[in-house]
Amino acid sequence: MKRIFWMGAAALGLWLLAGDAWSAQVRGRVDFYGPSGVFPMVNANVALCTAPGACVAQGVTGADGMYYLTTAPGNYQLVINGMTKQQLQVPDVPLFDVAPLPGNR
């Protein structure tokens, strides 16, 4: 009975560790371009989609214009405020940075 318990506990631990390896945090910044300069875009809607309308991760930018999304590695469209801005290939890494993008251009 103890052997079965420890085998199950070990399998659960491996499953939990493997689950972390199959996701990446995607982070980036959305900028607003105005007549007086470039500023962080606050409350921009950001999504990672596999196809139009099929979004797997969504978020909103903070006061610093930053967004943080967690998803599995793969190919995505980065959509900001309903407009596709960039094609992304998210690798199997813990953290993936996206270069700043304009939210109003």
Biopython code that builds the backbone (N, CA, C, O; Angstrom):
import numpy as np
from Bio.PDB.StructureBuilder import StructureBuilder

atoms = [
    (1, "MET", "N", (0.816, -1.195, 0.000)),
    (1, "MET", "CA", (0.000, 0.000, 0.000)),
    (1, "MET", "C", (0.862, 1.263, 0.000)),
    (1, "MET", "O", (0.572, 2.214, -0.727)),
    (2, "LYS", "N", (1.931, 1.275, 0.821)),
    (2, "LYS", "CA", (2.823, 2.435, 0.854)),
    (2, "LYS", "C", (3.503, 2.643, -0.496)),
    (2, "LYS", "O", (3.702, 3.775, -0.935)),
    (3, "ARG", "N", (3.854, 1.547, -1.142)),
    (3, "ARG", "CA", (4.534, 1.639, -2.428)),
    (3, "ARG", "C", (3.627, 2.317, -3.464)),
    (3, "ARG", "O", (4.093, 3.159, -4.232)),
    (4, "ILE", "N", (2.366, 1.966, -3.491)),
    (4, "ILE", "CA", (1.423, 2.565, -4.430)),
    (4, "ILE", "C", (1.279, 4.061, -4.138)),
    (4, "ILE", "O", (1.225, 4.872, -5.063)),
    (5, "PHE", "N", (1.217, 4.425, -2.856)),
    (5, "PHE", "CA", (1.096, 5.834, -2.477)),
    (5, "PHE", "C", (2.285, 6.630, -3.000)),
    (5, "PHE", "O", (2.102, 7.680, -3.616)),
    (6, "TRP", "N", (3.514, 6.139, -2.761)),
    (6, "TRP", "CA", (4.699, 6.868, -3.179)),
    (6, "TRP", "C", (4.838, 6.926, -4.696)),
    (6, "TRP", "O", (5.319, 7.922, -5.237)),
    (7, "MET", "N", (4.426, 5.881, -5.375)),
    (7, "MET", "CA", (4.461, 5.909, -6.841)),
    (7, "MET", "C", (3.482, 6.957, -7.367)),
    (7, "MET", "O", (3.793, 7.676, -8.317)),
    (8, "GLY", "N", (2.315, 7.046, -6.762)),
    (8, "GLY", "CA", (1.329, 8.045, -7.167)),
    (8, "GLY", "C", (1.803, 9.456, -6.867)),
    (8, "GLY", "O", (1.612, 10.369, -7.670)),
    (9, "ALA", "N", (2.427, 9.631, -5.694)),
    (9, "ALA", "CA", (2.950, 10.947, -5.321)),
    (9, "ALA", "C", (4.064, 11.372, -6.274)),
    (9, "ALA", "O", (4.126, 12.533, -6.678)),
    (10, "ALA", "N", (4.935, 10.444, -6.631)),
    (10, "ALA", "CA", (6.018, 10.752, -7.569)),
    (10, "ALA", "C", (5.457, 11.112, -8.946)),
    (10, "ALA", "O", (5.928, 12.057, -9.578)),
    (11, "ALA", "N", (4.471, 10.377, -9.406)),
    (11, "ALA", "CA", (3.858, 10.664, -10.708)),
    (11, "ALA", "C", (3.196, 12.035, -10.696)),
    (11, "ALA", "O", (3.300, 12.775, -11.674)),
    (12, "LEU", "N", (2.518, 12.387, -9.607)),
    (12, "LEU", "CA", (1.873, 13.697, -9.496)),
    (12, "LEU", "C", (2.925, 14.803, -9.532)),
    (12, "LEU", "O", (2.739, 15.818, -10.204)),
    (13, "GLY", "N", (4.027, 14.611, -8.813)),
    (13, "GLY", "CA", (5.096, 15.605, -8.808)),
    (13, "GLY", "C", (5.687, 15.819, -10.190)),
    (13, "GLY", "O", (5.917, 16.959, -10.592)),
    (14, "LEU", "N", (5.936, 14.749, -10.920)),
    (14, "LEU", "CA", (6.462, 14.868, -12.280)),
    (14, "LEU", "C", (5.472, 15.558, -13.204)),
    (14, "LEU", "O", (5.860, 16.364, -14.051)),
    (15, "TRP", "N", (4.201, 15.243, -13.042)),
    (15, "TRP", "CA", (3.171, 15.875, -13.860)),
    (15, "TRP", "C", (3.117, 17.378, -13.606)),
    (15, "TRP", "O", (2.994, 18.161, -14.548)),
    (16, "LEU", "N", (3.209, 17.788, -12.335)),
    (16, "LEU", "CA", (3.184, 19.210, -12.009)),
    (16, "LEU", "C", (4.415, 19.925, -12.555)),
    (16, "LEU", "O", (4.303, 21.041, -13.063)),
    (17, "LEU", "N", (5.582, 19.301, -12.458)),
    (17, "LEU", "CA", (6.796, 19.909, -13.010)),
    (17, "LEU", "C", (6.719, 20.023, -14.522)),
    (17, "LEU", "O", (7.125, 21.039, -15.086)),
    (18, "ALA", "N", (6.216, 19.017, -15.174)),
    (18, "ALA", "CA", (6.093, 19.040, -16.635)),
    (18, "ALA", "C", (5.102, 20.099, -17.069)),
    (18, "ALA", "O", (5.294, 20.726, -18.111)),
    (19, "GLY", "N", (4.054, 20.315, -16.303)),
    (19, "GLY", "CA", (3.054, 21.329, -16.646)),
    (19, "GLY", "C", (3.654, 22.714, -16.694)),
    (19, "GLY", "O", (3.275, 23.518, -17.545)),
    (20, "ASP", "N", (4.602, 23.022, -15.783)),
    (20, "ASP", "CA", (5.251, 24.321, -15.797)),
    (20, "ASP", "C", (6.120, 24.494, -17.035)),
    (20, "ASP", "O", (6.264, 25.610, -17.533)),
    (21, "ALA", "N", (6.696, 23.421, -17.534)),
    (21, "ALA", "CA", (7.570, 23.503, -18.696)),
    (21, "ALA", "C", (6.792, 23.744, -19.983)),
    (21, "ALA", "O", (7.386, 24.108, -20.997)),
    (22, "TRP", "N", (5.503, 23.554, -19.964)),
    (22, "TRP", "CA", (4.703, 23.701, -21.173)),
    (22, "TRP", "C", (3.973, 25.034, -21.237)),
    (22, "TRP", "O", (3.031, 25.181, -22.016)),
    (23, "SER", "N", (4.388, 26.004, -20.436)),
    (23, "SER", "CA", (3.768, 27.310, -20.512)),
    (23, "SER", "C", (4.847, 28.385, -20.450)),
    (23, "SER", "O", (5.923, 28.188, -19.885)),
    (24, "ALA", "N", (4.528, 29.512, -21.041)),
    (24, "ALA", "CA", (5.457, 30.637, -21.057)),
    (24, "ALA", "C", (4.689, 31.901, -20.694)),
    (24, "ALA", "O", (3.525, 32.063, -21.060)),
    (25, "GLN", "N", (5.356, 32.788, -19.973)),
    (25, "GLN", "CA", (4.763, 34.093, -19.725)),
    (25, "GLN", "C", (5.234, 35.018, -20.841)),
    (25, "GLN", "O", (6.433, 35.176, -21.074)),
    (26, "VAL", "N", (4.280, 35.618, -21.518)),
    (26, "VAL", "CA", (4.561, 36.559, -22.608)),
    (26, "VAL", "C", (4.319, 37.953, -22.040)),
    (26, "VAL", "O", (3.254, 38.230, -21.488)),
    (27, "ARG", "N", (5.314, 38.828, -22.178)),
    (27, "ARG", "CA", (5.141, 40.190, -21.664)),
    (27, "ARG", "C", (5.628, 41.195, -22.690)),
    (27, "ARG", "O", (6.528, 40.929, -23.487)),
    (28, "GLY", "N", (5.001, 42.358, -22.640)),
    (28, "GLY", "CA", (5.378, 43.419, -23.555)),
    (28, "GLY", "C", (4.720, 44.727, -23.148)),
    (28, "GLY", "O", (4.027, 44.793, -22.133)),
    (29, "ARG", "N", (4.937, 45.761, -23.941)),
    (29, "ARG", "CA", (4.380, 47.077, -23.641)),
    (29, "ARG", "C", (3.647, 47.601, -24.873)),
    (29, "ARG", "O", (4.065, 47.384, -26.010)),
    (30, "VAL", "N", (2.552, 48.291, -24.612)),
    (30, "VAL", "CA", (1.783, 48.945, -25.668)),
    (30, "VAL", "C", (1.961, 50.448, -25.481)),
    (30, "VAL", "O", (1.763, 50.974, -24.386)),
    (31, "ASP", "N", (2.335, 51.129, -26.553)),
    (31, "ASP", "CA", (2.575, 52.571, -26.500)),
    (31, "ASP", "C", (1.494, 53.336, -27.251)),
    (31, "ASP", "O", (0.910, 52.839, -28.215)),
    (32, "PHE", "N", (1.241, 54.564, -26.784)),
    (32, "PHE", "CA", (0.334, 55.492, -27.446)),
    (32, "PHE", "C", (1.180, 56.586, -28.072)),
    (32, "PHE", "O", (1.979, 57.229, -27.390)),
    (33, "TYR", "N", (1.004, 56.799, -29.379)),
    (33, "TYR", "CA", (1.746, 57.838, -30.091)),
    (33, "TYR", "C", (0.845, 59.050, -30.248)),
    (33, "TYR", "O", (-0.193, 58.981, -30.906)),
    (34, "GLY", "N", (1.247, 60.168, -29.639)),
    (34, "GLY", "CA", (0.464, 61.398, -29.702)),
    (34, "GLY", "C", (1.303, 62.547, -30.210)),
    (34, "GLY", "O", (2.501, 62.388, -30.445)),
    (35, "PRO", "N", (0.686, 63.709, -30.384)),
    (35, "PRO", "CA", (1.411, 64.867, -30.910)),
    (35, "PRO", "C", (2.536, 65.339, -29.987)),
    (35, "PRO", "O", (3.498, 65.956, -30.445)),
    (36, "SER", "N", (2.417, 65.054, -28.698)),
    (36, "SER", "CA", (3.455, 65.513, -27.762)),
    (36, "SER", "C", (4.413, 64.404, -27.344)),
    (36, "SER", "O", (5.214, 64.592, -26.429)),
    (37, "GLY", "N", (4.339, 63.240, -28.009)),
    (37, "GLY", "CA", (5.290, 62.185, -27.702)),
    (37, "GLY", "C", (4.667, 60.805, -27.607)),
    (37, "GLY", "O", (3.521, 60.589, -28.002)),
    (38, "VAL", "N", (5.446, 59.881, -27.075)),
    (38, "VAL", "CA", (5.031, 58.490, -26.924)),
    (38, "VAL", "C", (4.836, 58.209, -25.438)),
    (38, "VAL", "O", (5.694, 58.532, -24.616)),
    (39, "PHE", "N", (3.691, 57.599, -25.104)),
    (39, "PHE", "CA", (3.352, 57.322, -23.714)),
    (39, "PHE", "C", (2.840, 55.890, -23.581)),
    (39, "PHE", "O", (2.354, 55.318, -24.557)),
    (40, "PRO", "N", (2.942, 55.307, -22.392)),
    (40, "PRO", "CA", (2.354, 53.984, -22.187)),
    (40, "PRO", "C", (0.842, 54.035, -22.382)),
    (40, "PRO", "O", (0.184, 54.956, -21.898)),
    (41, "MET", "N", (0.290, 53.051, -23.088)),
    (41, "MET", "CA", (-1.156, 52.996, -23.294)),
    (41, "MET", "C", (-1.783, 52.215, -22.140)),
    (41, "MET", "O", (-1.501, 51.032, -21.950)),
    (42, "VAL", "N", (-2.630, 52.889, -21.383)),
    (42, "VAL", "CA", (-3.293, 52.301, -20.222)),
    (42, "VAL", "C", (-4.614, 51.657, -20.662)),
    (42, "VAL", "O", (-5.323, 52.205, -21.507)),
    (43, "ASN", "N", (-4.938, 50.504, -20.092)),
    (43, "ASN", "CA", (-6.205, 49.789, -20.336)),
    (43, "ASN", "C", (-6.385, 49.318, -21.781)),
    (43, "ASN", "O", (-7.513, 49.222, -22.263)),
    (44, "ALA", "N", (-5.295, 49.029, -22.464)),
    (44, "ALA", "CA", (-5.401, 48.442, -23.807)),
    (44, "ALA", "C", (-5.713, 46.953, -23.656)),
    (44, "ALA", "O", (-5.131, 46.277, -22.807)),
    (45, "ASN", "N", (-6.621, 46.452, -24.469)),
    (45, "ASN", "CA", (-6.956, 45.027, -24.465)),
    (45, "ASN", "C", (-5.955, 44.283, -25.334)),
    (45, "ASN", "O", (-5.766, 44.619, -26.504)),
    (46, "VAL", "N", (-5.310, 43.265, -24.754)),
    (46, "VAL", "CA", (-4.282, 42.496, -25.447)),
    (46, "VAL", "C", (-4.689, 41.027, -25.424)),
    (46, "VAL", "O", (-5.122, 40.518, -24.390)),
    (47, "ALA", "N", (-4.551, 40.342, -26.562)),
    (47, "ALA", "CA", (-4.921, 38.926, -26.640)),
    (47, "ALA", "C", (-3.946, 38.177, -27.531)),
    (47, "ALA", "O", (-3.388, 38.735, -28.476)),
    (48, "LEU", "N", (-3.751, 36.906, -27.214)),
    (48, "LEU", "CA", (-3.023, 35.977, -28.076)),
    (48, "LEU", "C", (-4.048, 35.047, -28.687)),
    (48, "LEU", "O", (-4.779, 34.364, -27.970)),
    (49, "CYS", "N", (-4.106, 35.018, -30.022)),
    (49, "CYS", "CA", (-5.129, 34.248, -30.722)),
    (49, "CYS", "C", (-4.485, 33.270, -31.698)),
    (49, "CYS", "O", (-3.454, 33.571, -32.299)),
    (50, "THR", "N", (-5.094, 32.107, -31.850)),
    (50, "THR", "CA", (-4.641, 31.132, -32.840)),
    (50, "THR", "C", (-5.322, 31.361, -34.180)),
    (50, "THR", "O", (-4.811, 30.948, -35.221)),
    (51, "ALA", "N", (-6.459, 32.010, -34.153)),
    (51, "ALA", "CA", (-7.240, 32.377, -35.338)),
    (51, "ALA", "C", (-8.162, 33.516, -34.916)),
    (51, "ALA", "O", (-8.364, 33.724, -33.719)),
    (52, "PRO", "N", (-8.726, 34.259, -35.867)),
    (52, "PRO", "CA", (-9.643, 35.333, -35.486)),
    (52, "PRO", "C", (-10.771, 34.807, -34.595)),
    (52, "PRO", "O", (-11.492, 33.880, -34.963)),
    (53, "GLY", "N", (-10.905, 35.412, -33.429)),
    (53, "GLY", "CA", (-11.949, 35.014, -32.489)),
    (53, "GLY", "C", (-11.601, 33.828, -31.615)),
    (53, "GLY", "O", (-12.372, 33.482, -30.720)),
    (54, "ALA", "N", (-10.457, 33.193, -31.847)),
    (54, "ALA", "CA", (-10.038, 32.030, -31.051)),
    (54, "ALA", "C", (-8.837, 32.421, -30.195)),
    (54, "ALA", "O", (-7.706, 32.019, -30.470)),
    (55, "CYS", "N", (-9.097, 33.206, -29.159)),
    (55, "CYS", "CA", (-8.029, 33.722, -28.307)),
    (55, "CYS", "C", (-7.822, 32.808, -27.102)),
    (55, "CYS", "O", (-8.778, 32.389, -26.450)),
    (56, "VAL", "N", (-6.558, 32.509, -26.822)),
    (56, "VAL", "CA", (-6.217, 31.578, -25.735)),
    (56, "VAL", "C", (-5.742, 32.298, -24.485)),
    (56, "VAL", "O", (-5.713, 31.701, -23.408)),
    (57, "ALA", "N", (-5.366, 33.572, -24.601)),
    (57, "ALA", "CA", (-4.936, 34.358, -23.445)),
    (57, "ALA", "C", (-5.308, 35.812, -23.686)),
    (57, "ALA", "O", (-5.132, 36.333, -24.787)),
    (58, "GLN", "N", (-5.831, 36.470, -22.637)),
    (58, "GLN", "CA", (-6.248, 37.858, -22.763)),
    (58, "GLN", "C", (-5.863, 38.620, -21.509)),
    (58, "GLN", "O", (-5.785, 38.053, -20.420)),
    (59, "GLY", "N", (-5.621, 39.916, -21.678)),
    (59, "GLY", "CA", (-5.299, 40.760, -20.541)),
    (59, "GLY", "C", (-5.467, 42.217, -20.893)),
    (59, "GLY", "O", (-5.839, 42.564, -22.014)),
    (60, "VAL", "N", (-5.186, 43.075, -19.913)),
    (60, "VAL", "CA", (-5.307, 44.523, -20.071)),
    (60, "VAL", "C", (-4.010, 45.149, -19.577)),
    (60, "VAL", "O", (-3.445, 44.715, -18.573)),
    (61, "THR", "N", (-3.543, 46.171, -20.286)),
    (61, "THR", "CA", (-2.306, 46.832, -19.871)),
    (61, "THR", "C", (-2.537, 47.650, -18.609)),
    (61, "THR", "O", (-3.633, 48.149, -18.355)),
    (62, "GLY", "N", (-1.468, 47.771, -17.828)),
    (62, "GLY", "CA", (-1.511, 48.565, -16.609)),
    (62, "GLY", "C", (-1.117, 50.008, -16.878)),
    (62, "GLY", "O", (-1.032, 50.436, -18.029)),
    (63, "ALA", "N", (-0.877, 50.750, -15.807)),
    (63, "ALA", "CA", (-0.508, 52.163, -15.911)),
    (63, "ALA", "C", (0.817, 52.350, -16.643)),
    (63, "ALA", "O", (1.081, 53.417, -17.199)),
    (64, "ASP", "N", (1.650, 51.309, -16.639)),
    (64, "ASP", "CA", (2.942, 51.377, -17.325)),
    (64, "ASP", "C", (2.871, 50.865, -18.758)),
    (64, "ASP", "O", (3.896, 50.792, -19.437)),
    (65, "GLY", "N", (1.671, 50.506, -19.230)),
    (65, "GLY", "CA", (1.493, 50.003, -20.589)),
    (65, "GLY", "C", (1.881, 48.547, -20.760)),
    (65, "GLY", "O", (1.846, 48.025, -21.874)),
    (66, "MET", "N", (2.250, 47.883, -19.675)),
    (66, "MET", "CA", (2.719, 46.497, -19.739)),
    (66, "MET", "C", (1.555, 45.505, -19.665)),
    (66, "MET", "O", (0.545, 45.744, -19.003)),
    (67, "TYR", "N", (1.732, 44.389, -20.366)),
    (67, "TYR", "CA", (0.792, 43.265, -20.280)),
    (67, "TYR", "C", (1.573, 41.998, -19.991)),
    (67, "TYR", "O", (2.748, 41.884, -20.341)),
    (68, "TYR", "N", (0.910, 41.047, -19.349)),
    (68, "TYR", "CA", (1.503, 39.755, -18.996)),
    (68, "TYR", "C", (0.474, 38.678, -19.302)),
    (68, "TYR", "O", (-0.620, 38.683, -18.738)),
    (69, "LEU", "N", (0.819, 37.758, -20.191)),
    (69, "LEU", "CA", (-0.079, 36.681, -20.582)),
    (69, "LEU", "C", (0.653, 35.351, -20.439)),
    (69, "LEU", "O", (1.861, 35.281, -20.669)),
    (70, "THR", "N", (-0.060, 34.308, -20.066)),
    (70, "THR", "CA", (0.528, 32.982, -19.944)),
    (70, "THR", "C", (-0.138, 32.065, -20.957)),
    (70, "THR", "O", (-1.364, 31.998, -21.044)),
    (71, "THR", "N", (0.695, 31.354, -21.729)),
    (71, "THR", "CA", (0.173, 30.466, -22.758)),
    (71, "THR", "C", (1.161, 29.336, -23.030)),
    (71, "THR", "O", (2.299, 29.360, -22.562)),
    (72, "ALA", "N", (0.715, 28.374, -23.777)),
    (72, "ALA", "CA", (1.585, 27.277, -24.214)),
    (72, "ALA", "C", (2.424, 27.751, -25.399)),
    (72, "ALA", "O", (2.006, 28.657, -26.120)),
    (73, "PRO", "N", (3.591, 27.162, -25.611)),
    (73, "PRO", "CA", (4.380, 27.511, -26.794)),
    (73, "PRO", "C", (3.578, 27.265, -28.072)),
    (73, "PRO", "O", (2.770, 26.338, -28.135)),
    (74, "GLY", "N", (3.804, 28.092, -29.080)),
    (74, "GLY", "CA", (3.104, 27.924, -30.347)),
    (74, "GLY", "C", (3.085, 29.199, -31.146)),
    (74, "GLY", "O", (3.749, 30.176, -30.797)),
    (75, "ASN", "N", (2.316, 29.191, -32.230)),
    (75, "ASN", "CA", (2.183, 30.343, -33.124)),
    (75, "ASN", "C", (0.891, 31.081, -32.816)),
    (75, "ASN", "O", (-0.176, 30.475, -32.709)),
    (76, "TYR", "N", (1.000, 32.399, -32.674)),
    (76, "TYR", "CA", (-0.139, 33.220, -32.281)),
    (76, "TYR", "C", (-0.158, 34.524, -33.055)),
    (76, "TYR", "O", (0.839, 34.939, -33.647)),
    (77, "GLN", "N", (-1.319, 35.158, -33.033)),
    (77, "GLN", "CA", (-1.468, 36.532, -33.485)),
    (77, "GLN", "C", (-1.609, 37.368, -32.216)),
    (77, "GLN", "O", (-2.414, 37.041, -31.343)),
    (78, "LEU", "N", (-0.837, 38.434, -32.111)),
    (78, "LEU", "CA", (-0.959, 39.360, -30.993)),
    (78, "LEU", "C", (-1.947, 40.439, -31.403)),
    (78, "LEU", "O", (-1.704, 41.182, -32.354)),
    (79, "VAL", "N", (-3.053, 40.523, -30.691)),
    (79, "VAL", "CA", (-4.135, 41.448, -31.028)),
    (79, "VAL", "C", (-4.223, 42.513, -29.931)),
    (79, "VAL", "O", (-4.332, 42.193, -28.747)),
    (80, "ILE", "N", (-4.175, 43.782, -30.344)),
    (80, "ILE", "CA", (-4.282, 44.898, -29.404)),
    (80, "ILE", "C", (-5.491, 45.732, -29.792)),
    (80, "ILE", "O", (-5.588, 46.222, -30.917)),
    (81, "ASN", "N", (-6.402, 45.887, -28.857)),
    (81, "ASN", "CA", (-7.639, 46.648, -29.082)),
    (81, "ASN", "C", (-8.347, 46.210, -30.367)),
    (81, "ASN", "O", (-8.837, 47.042, -31.130)),
    (82, "GLY", "N", (-8.395, 44.909, -30.593)),
    (82, "GLY", "CA", (-9.123, 44.352, -31.729)),
    (82, "GLY", "C", (-8.372, 44.353, -33.042)),
    (82, "GLY", "O", (-8.906, 43.893, -34.052)),
    (83, "MET", "N", (-7.138, 44.861, -33.059)),
    (83, "MET", "CA", (-6.358, 44.922, -34.297)),
    (83, "MET", "C", (-5.150, 43.992, -34.187)),
    (83, "MET", "O", (-4.391, 44.069, -33.221)),
    (84, "THR", "N", (-4.971, 43.110, -35.179)),
    (84, "THR", "CA", (-3.811, 42.225, -35.193)),
    (84, "THR", "C", (-2.566, 43.065, -35.433)),
    (84, "THR", "O", (-2.470, 43.782, -36.429)),
    (85, "LYS", "N", (-1.612, 42.968, -34.508)),
    (85, "LYS", "CA", (-0.402, 43.785, -34.583)),
    (85, "LYS", "C", (0.829, 43.006, -35.005)),
    (85, "LYS", "O", (1.730, 43.554, -35.640)),
    (86, "GLN", "N", (0.871, 41.702, -34.645)),
    (86, "GLN", "CA", (2.095, 40.964, -34.906)),
    (86, "GLN", "C", (1.832, 39.462, -34.840)),
    (86, "GLN", "O", (0.991, 39.000, -34.069)),
    (87, "GLN", "N", (2.563, 38.710, -35.657)),
    (87, "GLN", "CA", (2.586, 37.250, -35.562)),
    (87, "GLN", "C", (3.689, 36.895, -34.576)),
    (87, "GLN", "O", (4.793, 37.434, -34.654)),
    (88, "LEU", "N", (3.396, 35.994, -33.654)),
    (88, "LEU", "CA", (4.383, 35.580, -32.660)),
    (88, "LEU", "C", (4.580, 34.081, -32.694)),
    (88, "LEU", "O", (3.626, 33.320, -32.852)),
    (89, "GLN", "N", (5.803, 33.670, -32.548)),
    (89, "GLN", "CA", (6.101, 32.268, -32.313)),
    (89, "GLN", "C", (6.671, 32.207, -30.903)),
    (89, "GLN", "O", (7.819, 32.586, -30.671)),
    (90, "VAL", "N", (5.856, 31.725, -29.959)),
    (90, "VAL", "CA", (6.254, 31.657, -28.558)),
    (90, "VAL", "C", (7.030, 30.356, -28.350)),
    (90, "VAL", "O", (6.483, 29.271, -28.547)),
    (91, "PRO", "N", (8.300, 30.457, -27.953)),
    (91, "PRO", "CA", (9.093, 29.245, -27.737)),
    (91, "PRO", "C", (8.796, 28.629, -26.369)),
    (91, "PRO", "O", (8.084, 29.215, -25.554)),
    (92, "ASP", "N", (9.342, 27.461, -26.133)),
    (92, "ASP", "CA", (9.164, 26.759, -24.856)),
    (92, "ASP", "C", (10.196, 27.295, -23.862)),
    (92, "ASP", "O", (11.190, 26.634, -23.564)),
    (93, "VAL", "N", (9.943, 28.501, -23.356)),
    (93, "VAL", "CA", (10.805, 29.157, -22.367)),
    (93, "VAL", "C", (9.907, 29.719, -21.270)),
    (93, "VAL", "O", (8.718, 29.931, -21.507)),
    (94, "PRO", "N", (10.438, 29.962, -20.086)),
    (94, "PRO", "CA", (9.600, 30.487, -19.009)),
    (94, "PRO", "C", (9.123, 31.918, -19.254)),
    (94, "PRO", "O", (8.020, 32.275, -18.840)),
    (95, "LEU", "N", (9.945, 32.752, -19.929)),
    (95, "LEU", "CA", (9.600, 34.161, -20.124)),
    (95, "LEU", "C", (9.951, 34.575, -21.546)),
    (95, "LEU", "O", (11.075, 34.365, -22.002)),
    (96, "PHE", "N", (8.986, 35.163, -22.244)),
    (96, "PHE", "CA", (9.189, 35.603, -23.624)),
    (96, "PHE", "C", (8.813, 37.077, -23.717)),
    (96, "PHE", "O", (7.669, 37.448, -23.455)),
    (97, "ASP", "N", (9.791, 37.929, -24.096)),
    (97, "ASP", "CA", (9.556, 39.368, -24.214)),
    (97, "ASP", "C", (9.215, 39.756, -25.637)),
    (97, "ASP", "O", (9.826, 39.282, -26.595)),
    (98, "VAL", "N", (8.227, 40.627, -25.755)),
    (98, "VAL", "CA", (7.811, 41.177, -27.045)),
    (98, "VAL", "C", (8.235, 42.650, -27.065)),
    (98, "VAL", "O", (8.043, 43.363, -26.080)),
    (99, "ALA", "N", (8.799, 43.096, -28.161)),
    (99, "ALA", "CA", (9.198, 44.498, -28.294)),
    (99, "ALA", "C", (7.963, 45.397, -28.184)),
    (99, "ALA", "O", (6.862, 44.980, -28.544)),
    (100, "PRO", "N", (8.139, 46.633, -27.688)),
    (100, "PRO", "CA", (6.994, 47.554, -27.577)),
    (100, "PRO", "C", (6.294, 47.737, -28.920)),
    (100, "PRO", "O", (6.930, 47.786, -29.973)),
    (101, "LEU", "N", (4.969, 47.834, -28.853)),
    (101, "LEU", "CA", (4.148, 47.989, -30.049)),
    (101, "LEU", "C", (3.235, 49.201, -29.911)),
    (101, "LEU", "O", (2.820, 49.539, -28.803)),
    (102, "PRO", "N", (2.916, 49.862, -31.032)),
    (102, "PRO", "CA", (1.973, 50.977, -30.971)),
    (102, "PRO", "C", (0.548, 50.454, -30.846)),
    (102, "PRO", "O", (0.164, 49.507, -31.532)),
    (103, "GLY", "N", (-0.220, 51.065, -29.979)),
    (103, "GLY", "CA", (-1.607, 50.664, -29.808)),
    (103, "GLY", "C", (-2.569, 51.458, -30.660)),
    (103, "GLY", "O", (-3.709, 51.036, -30.855)),
    (104, "ASN", "N", (-2.138, 52.600, -31.172)),
    (104, "ASN", "CA", (-3.053, 53.457, -31.934)),
    (104, "ASN", "C", (-2.557, 53.718, -33.351)),
    (104, "ASN", "O", (-2.935, 54.723, -33.953)),
    (105, "ARG", "N", (-1.732, 52.852, -33.888)),
    (105, "ARG", "CA", (-1.249, 53.012, -35.262)),
    (105, "ARG", "C", (-1.491, 51.751, -36.045)),
    (105, "ARG", "O", (-1.153, 51.683, -37.226)),
]
sb = StructureBuilder()
sb.init_structure("model")
sb.init_model(0)
sb.init_chain("A")
sb.init_seg("    ")
for serial, (resi, resn, name, xyz) in enumerate(atoms, 1):
    if name == "N":
        sb.init_residue(resn, " ", resi, " ")
    sb.init_atom(name, np.array(xyz, "f"), 0.0, 1.0, " ", f" {name:<3s}", serial, name[0])
structure = sb.get_structure()
